[in-house]
């Protein structure tokens, strides 16, 4: 199993998300501003550290949070998917 490439500007993930720059981190993991090259939108990509990603409880909570954020709609909140 090969190690993941280091996070860096211009790295393309999943064939569509081009990393731009790290953003202020306020929680577990690392967040990057990115460009969705398919939908031509600016997005934020969140990475969990391997230790957190390995724990079922953490990944379950992270996925539940992501599902709630996708439903959130307010003019003062950035759209989430």
Buried (B, 14 or more C-beta within 10 A) or exposed (E): EEEEEEEEEEBEBEEEBBBBEBBEEEEBEBBBBBBBEEEEEEBEBBBBEEEBEEEEEBEEEBEEEEEEEEEEEEEEEEEBE
